Amino acid sequence: MKDFTDAVFAPDVIELMTAALEASVATLPEPVSSTQVTLLAESILRTAKAGEHDVAALQRIALMELQIAPRV
């Protein structure tokens, strides 16, 4: 996981990010890897830190970034 130590989120934003992550993971075919979950979480953290707090937008951006992420 990338370093997000400087990020500070209000409890309501954490709830939104959690909902976005859960919704994103739910759309993936099984088995879902820990790498996929990490990439989604990093995207959601980065996007929320930039000011986006809409669950659907957080989910959509995270899934789009996952699609273009290099395969390891």
Buried (B, 14 or more C-beta within 10 A) or exposed (E): EEEBEEEEBEEEBEEBBEBBBEBBBEEBEEEBEEEBBEBBBBBBBBBBBEEBBEBEEBBBBBBEBBEEBEEE
